[in-house]
Amino acid sequence: MHQLDQLPLEVLFLITSYLAFQGDINALVRSNRTLYHALRGALYKYNVQHNHSSALLHASKHGHTHLIKPLLDAGASVRALETQNFPVKSSLSANANFHVVNDSQFGYFPEKDKLREKNKERHYALLLAAQGGHFTTLEALLSEPCPDQACTTTQLRVVLHWAIRSHKDQYVALLLDNDAPLDPASNGKEELSALGVAVEAHYKAIVPRLIELGAQPGLHEIPGPIECALRMEQREIAKFLLEGGIRQTSDLGLIHAAENNDNTLLQLLIDTGADIQMYGHAALFYAIKSGQYNMVEALIDRGANPHLSLTLIEHGGSRCLGTTGFAVWFHHLDILKLLLAKGVQPEIEDLCVAKEKSFEQAKTLLLPALTDAPGERKEDVADYVNRQESARELAPENTLEVTRSLLDPDVYDEHGNCAHQ
């Protein structure tokens, strides 16, 4: 075999072009150092053409930064997925002298396709390098200038989210410098923006940088960063986001303020764009549920409509109740009196609830009001808001997602699990 290294390169390349398997090229390349240096380019190209850049995946996973550029020069794609019919472990190995591919490790496993498809975001070069702690390898991968070989924006986004969740300052900075997208992957409610991920991960240090870069929540991101911060008791972050011009995405912030009788937060939300006359109605129902008399009065005085209905989810089903019905359901006689005093017309259903709950005092209050003028069915909060938005011709980015129901706390079992089916 040592005589082969005396042949002209053209002849060696011609020989390798007739080799049908990567293992055959390996055997030739592994013969001696001269052949290795002469033919490794052919080995890289073969891997790219026939094994879907698996060598690049392996090099990324194990931090073999010195292999990244030659593989990219051979046409390897940074966007290659492990799901393209080969396992990540079955790729380019490395030792002190030679860097070769063992063909026997490659294979196609159709029975695992579905599992790979579900987890494909975990098996591409950028994420493998990042999760392996190979910063210089990640830098090398991100340096690929060819659009057809460079990573996708989706991959950049996933790796950025991973780095944010992991509080990897150096990695986050690198990805942001390489224009990793800050928006969610789609308009789905559960898709998070970079800002949403940072809040969820309690990564306060990166929030100012993201805002500086113009980060905003997704149009339909629920909960948005502000609402998420409030839910996770990160009050300072929520305030920072609000004062930094970050958009509220839903009425969940108002609901949080209403449930907790937090007038300071309520005023901050109003000052930074929350319109009580448009979006304070569901919050009113939550304030009633929580027995927050002063908040109920304040919301009505600020424009929340007490003449609407909301779906209450209870054991065995759901029902639509007005504000008086909610006051009866949750046994808040003082709030029921307040609502009646403010001219809210009760419904027959409210009396049924009072009987069901054995709430005699409520029955005493409701009967005269129902006798005077039986009320009509009340408009649902979401339908009312949609109608108001249409009347005002509001652009989507200026609207908030409206809460459509309230889950009765009694639906939760002793372990905190929702028992409602």
N, C-alpha and C positions, 0 to 999 in steps of 0.2 A: 504493500500500500504506500510505502514511503516513496516509491518511484512516481506515484501520481503527482506529487507536488512539483515534479520537474516539468510537467506538461504546461503548455501555455494556458493562460486564464480562459481564453476563448473556448478551448477544448474542454476544460473543466466545467464551464458554464453549460456547454452543449450536453455533457454527460448528465449534469443535474437536471436538465430540462426533460430528460427521458425517465427520470426516477418518479415513480407514481405515488410513493408514500413518503411521508415526512420522516419516518423511521429510517428509510434508506438514505435520505440526505443526512440525517443525524450520524449514521454510521460512517459516512464519508467525511463529514466535518470533524468528527471526533478522532479521526485517524492520527492527526498530529497538528501542532500549532500552526504550521504553514497553511495547511488546508483549512483550518478553522478561520484564520484571518482572511483567506482568499474567498471562502464560500459562505461565510456567515450571512452576508447580504442576501444570498439566494435562499438561505434558510428562513430569514425574516420574511422575504417576499412570499415564499411558499405558505408560511403561516398566515399571512394576511389574506392570500388568495383562497386558501383551502380550509382554514381553521378560524376564520372570522375574527382575526386579531386577538386570539386567545392569549398569545404571548404577552401582549400589552397589558391585558388584564392581570396576568400573573405577576408581571414586573411591577404593576401598580400596587397590587395587594401586598407584595413583599418588599417594596421600597427599593427595587433595583433601578435607581434613577438613571444610571449609565446606559441602560438599555432603551430608555424612552425615546430619545432622539433618533437612534438608528431604526427603531421600529416605526416611528412616525415617518421617517424618510422613505421607508419601504412601503408606505401607504397605509399603515395601521390607522384605525379610526378610534378616536377617543370616545366616541359615542357607542362603541360596540357593547352589546349586552351579553352577559353570561347565559342568558336564555336562548342564545342562538345555537343551541344543540351541543354545548360542551361545558364541562365543569371548570370553574376557575382554577382549581388546584392542578388541573391537567394542562399546564402550559410551560412556559420557558423557565427552566430551573437555572440556578446559578451556583458556581463554585469558584475557587481561586483562579482557575486557569481557563475553563471553558464554560460557555453558556449555550446549552443545547436543549432541544425539545425531545421528550420521550413519547414517541408516537403511540405506544401501547396504552398510555394514559388517556388518550382521546377516545370519546365515544358518544353515541347518540342514545339517549334514554327517553323514549317517547312517553313512558308511564309517568315521568316526572315533569312533563311539560306544564301541566296545570299549576303545580306548585311553584315552578319557576316563574310562570307568568304573574302569579300573585306577588312574588317577591322580587320581580325584576329590578326594582329601584335599588335594591341592595347589591346588585352585581354588575356595576359598571366601573370603569377605571377611576373616575374622580372620587366616587364614594369609597371605593376600596382603598385608595391611597389615603384619604382623609381619616377613615376609621382605623386604618393601620398606624396612624401617627407619622406618616411619611410626608412631611411638609415640602421638602425639595422635590419629591416626586410629583406632588400636586402642582407645584409651580411649573415643572416641566410640561405636564399635561395641559395646563392652561395656556402655555406659550404657543401652542399649535395655531398658526395663522390661517391655514386652509379651511374655508367654511365647510367643505365636504368631510373633513376629518376632525374638526373641532367638536367639542361637546355641545349638546343642545341646551337651550335655555331651561328646559324642564330639569335636566340633570344639574345644572348650576343651582337652580332653585332648591332642589332636594338637598344638595350638599350644604347650601347656605343654612337651610333649616336645621340640618343635623348639627352644624357648627354652632348655631345659636343655642340650640337645646343643650349642647355640651359645654357651653360657655368657653369656647375655644377662641380667644381674642385674636390670635395671630391668623388663624384660618378664616375667621369672619372678615378681618381686614383685607386679606388677600382676595377673597371672593367678591367683596364689595368693590375692590379696585378693578376687578375683572367684570364689572357690570352685572353681577348676579341680580336677577329680577326680584323686586321687592313686593310685587303684587301676588295674589293667590294664583294657583294653577288654573282655576276656573271660577265661574260665578256661583258655584255651589255654596250653600250656607255653611258647610262644615270645612270648606277650604280656607286655610289661614294665610294671611299675609306675613311678611317677615316681621312686621311690627306685632302682629298677633302672636306669633311664635315667641318673640322676645318677652312679651308680657306673661304668656303662659308658662315660660321657663324661668320666670323671676330673674331675667337677665337685665337688670336696670341699667347697667353701664353702657349697653349698646343702644339704648333707646334714643338719646340725643343725637347720635351719629345717624341713625336711621331717619329721624325727622329732618336732619340737615340735608339728607339726600332726597328728601321729598316723599318719604314713605307715607302711605295712606292705607287704611283698611280696604278690603274688597268691597265692591258695591253691595253684595249680599252676605258679607261675612258676619255670621251670628254665632256667639256673641262677638262683637268687635273688640278691639284692644281696650277701649275705655270701659265697656261693660264687663269685659273679662277681668280687668284690674279691680274693679269694684267688687265683683263676685269673689275674688281671691283676697280681698281685704288689703289691696295695694293702693290705698287712698292717695298717697303722694304721687304715684305713677299716674293714676287717673287724672289727678289735677294737672300734672305736668303735660300730659297728652292734650287735655282740654285747652290749656293755656297756650299750647304749641300749635293750635289750629287743627288738631286731628278730629276727623268727623265722627260723630256718633252714628252708629249703623242701625240702632233699634231703640225701642222704648224701655229696654231693660235697665238702663241707668236710672230713668225716672221711677221705675218700679222699685229698684233698690232703695232709692231715697224715700219713697212712699212707705215701704214696709218697715223701714227703720226710723221713721219720723225725723228724717235728717233734712231740716230746712236749709242748712248751710249748703249741703250738696245740691239740693233742689235748685237753689238760687244760682249756684255755679253752672249747673246744666242749662238753666234758662239763659244765663248771660252768655253762654257759648253756643247757643243755637237751638236748644230744645224748645219747641212751641207747645205749651200746655194745651192751648185751644185745639191743636191738631193731634197731639200725641200723648196727652196726659190722661186719657180715658181709662185705659187698662190699669194704669198706676192707681187710679181712684179705687178700682175694685180690689186691688191688692192692699191698699190702705185700709179698706173696710174689713177685709179678711183678717188683717193683723190687729184690728181694734184701735187704729190710730185716729182718734176723734179729731184732734187738731189738724192733722194732715189732710183728712177728708174735707174738713171745712176750708182749709187753705187751697186745696186743689180745685174745689168747686168755685171758690172766689177768684181763682186765677184763670178759670175758663174751662176746666174739665167738665164734660157733659154727664150729669148724673141720670139722664133719661135714656140710657142705652142698656144693652144686655151683653153678657159674656158667658161663654161656655164653662161650666163647672164640671170637672171630671171627678166622679165619685166611685165608690164601690159598685161594680156591676154596670156602669154606663156613664152617661153624661146628661146634663140638662142645661138649658139656657135660663139664666136668671138676671133680673135687673139689679140695681144697687140695693133696693130695699130687700130683695130676695137674698142677696148676699149677707146683708146685715142680720136677717133672720137666721139663715143657715149657720152663721158663725156666732150666734147668740150675743149680738152687740145691740142692746136695747137703746143705749144712748145715741148710737149712730143712726139707728132706725128713726128715732125721734127727730134727729137733725135733718135727715133726708125728707121726712114728711113735712117738716117746717119749711124746707126750701122748695116745696111744691112738687116733689117727686110723686108721681102717681103709682101706687102699688098695683100688682097684678093678682089674679086669682091664684096663680101658682105660688105666690108668696104665702098666702093663707094655708095652702096645702103643705108647704114647708114647715110653717109654724105648728101645724097639727102633727106632722111627722116627727118634729123635734120636741114635741110637748112643750112648746114655748108659749105659755098662756098669756103672758104680758104682751107679746107681739100680736097675738090674735086679737086682744082687746084694742090695740092701736089700729090694726089693719081693717077690722070689720066696718067701722064708720066710713073710712076712706073708700072702701070698695063699694059700699052701699050708695054713696053719693055719686060716684062715676067710675064704673068698671073700666079699667085701663085696656088699651089695645096692646098687641104684641110690640115689644120694643126692638128697635134696630140694633143689629149686632155691631160691636165696636169696630171690627175690621171693615165691615161693609160701609159703615159711616165714614171712617177715615178714607177709604178708597174714593168715596163720592166727593169728599172735601178736597182730596188731592187732585181729582179730575177737574173740579170747579176752579181750582187755583192754577191748573196747568203746570204743576210742579215737575221739574226735571228729575229723573231717577236719582241722581246724586244728591238731591235736596230732600229726599224722602227718608223715612225711617221704617224699618220692619216693625209691624205691629203684633203684639202678643195676642193670640186668638183664644186662649183658654187659661184656666187656673186649676191646678191639681189640688184637691182637698188634702191637707196634710194627713188626715186620718187614713188615706189610701196607703200610706207607708206602713210597713209592718214593724215589729219591734227591733229588727236588725237594720232598719233604714232602707229596705228595698221596697220598690213600688209593687204593691199587690194588685194594682189594676191591670186587667187583661183586656 
